[in-house]
């Protein structure tokens, strides 16, 4: 199965409709798709296989630092197309590529979980690294994901 790439929750909903599958997902930039990324992504694919869910990655374009602090933004190792090709090669079924904007940076962690992960992508499981942070001012972390889950 080829990786299905969506650019918004609205596009995701239009594509899958009322029969949208549950997802097992991860969130990140995945620049370089290093060994830590691969470990999470391969675990994600296995968990999705065991539960019948769609293995999904949520990623961002451009890199958030390019918007928030352009002078601190790291040079990218891979283009978006290369990152998506690697996600596809690792067995993911879908990717939601969110355009990272100042507006998106102001979404609270709770709203991100509710509106994007739960209502939009029907997440059943979220796998991330232990130092994962998300939402406005990085207010969300693995503890919050567990609480909201």
C-alpha positions in Angstrom: 0.0 0.0 0.0 1.4 3.4 -1.0 1.6 6.2 1.6 -1.5 8.4 1.5 -0.4 12.1 2.1 -2.9 14.7 3.3 -2.3 18.3 4.0 -5.1 19.1 6.5 -7.6 17.5 8.7 -10.3 18.7 6.3 -8.6 16.9 3.4 -8.2 13.8 5.7 -11.9 13.8 6.4 -12.9 14.4 2.8 -10.6 11.5 1.7 -11.7 8.9 4.3 -15.3 10.2 5.0 -17.4 8.7 7.7 -15.6 5.4 7.4 -12.2 6.9 8.5 -10.1 4.2 10.1 -8.7 4.4 13.6 -5.0 5.4 13.6 -1.9 4.5 15.5 0.3 7.5 15.0 3.4 9.4 15.8 4.2 13.1 15.6 7.5 14.7 14.6 9.6 16.4 11.9 11.5 13.1 11.1 14.4 15.0 9.5 17.0 12.4 8.8 14.7 9.6 10.0 17.5 8.5 12.5 17.6 5.3 14.5 15.4 6.6 17.2 12.8 7.6 14.6 13.0 4.2 13.0 12.5 2.4 16.3 9.3 4.4 16.9 8.1 4.1 13.3 8.6 0.3 13.1 6.9 -0.2 16.5 4.0 2.0 15.2 3.7 -0.2 12.1 3.6 -3.3 14.2 1.1 -2.0 16.6 -1.1 -0.8 13.7 -0.9 -4.3 12.2 -1.9 -6.0 15.4 -4.9 -3.7 16.0 -6.1 -3.2 12.4 -5.4 0.6 12.6 -3.8 2.8 10.0 -0.1 3.5 10.8 0.1 7.3 10.5 2.7 10.1 10.9 1.9 13.7 11.6 4.7 16.0 10.4 5.1 19.6 9.7 6.2 21.8 6.7 8.1 24.0 7.1 10.2 23.0 10.1 8.6 24.8 13.1 11.8 26.7 13.9 11.8 28.3 10.4 8.6 30.0 11.5 9.2 30.6 15.2 12.9 31.4 15.3 14.3 31.5 11.7 17.9 32.3 12.8 17.9 29.1 15.0 16.4 26.8 12.4 18.7 23.9 11.6 19.6 23.1 8.0 17.4 20.2 6.8 18.9 16.8 6.1 16.0 15.6 3.9 13.4 17.3 1.8 9.8 16.7 2.7 9.5 14.4 -0.3 12.5 12.4 0.9 11.0 12.1 4.4 7.7 10.9 3.0 9.5 8.4 0.9 11.2 7.0 4.0 8.0 6.8 5.9 6.5 4.9 3.0 9.5 2.6 2.8 9.1 1.8 6.6 5.5 0.7 6.0 3.4 3.7 7.1 0.0 4.0 5.5 -0.7 7.7 5.8 0.9 11.0 6.7 -0.7 14.2 7.7 1.6 17.1 6.7 0.5 20.2 8.5 1.6 23.6 7.3 3.4 25.0 10.2 2.3 28.6 10.7 2.3 31.2 13.5 -1.4 30.4 13.9 -0.7 26.6 14.3 2.0 27.4 16.9 -0.6 29.1 19.1 -2.9 26.0 19.3 -2.9 24.6 22.8 -1.7 21.1 23.4 -5.2 20.1 24.6 -6.8 21.5 21.4 -4.2 19.8 19.2 -5.0 16.4 20.8 -8.7 16.9 20.6 -9.1 18.5 17.2 -6.4 16.9 15.2 -5.5 13.6 16.9 -8.8 12.4 18.3 -11.6 14.1 16.2 -9.6 14.4 13.0 -7.4 11.3 12.8 -9.3 9.0 15.2 -6.1 8.2 17.1 -6.2 5.1 19.2 -2.5 5.1 20.2 0.2 7.8 20.0 3.8 6.7 20.1 6.5 9.4 20.6 9.9 9.7 22.2 10.3 10.5 25.9 11.3 14.1 25.4 8.4 14.9 23.0 6.8 18.3 23.5 3.9 19.9 21.6 1.3 22.6 21.6 1.6 26.3 22.3 4.8 27.1 24.2 5.6 23.3 24.3 3.0 22.9 27.1 2.2 19.3 26.0 4.3 16.3 26.8 4.0 12.5 27.2 2.3 12.9 30.6 -0.4 15.1 29.0 -0.9 12.7 26.2 -1.4 9.9 28.8 -3.9 12.0 30.8 -5.9 13.0 27.7 -5.8 9.4 26.3 
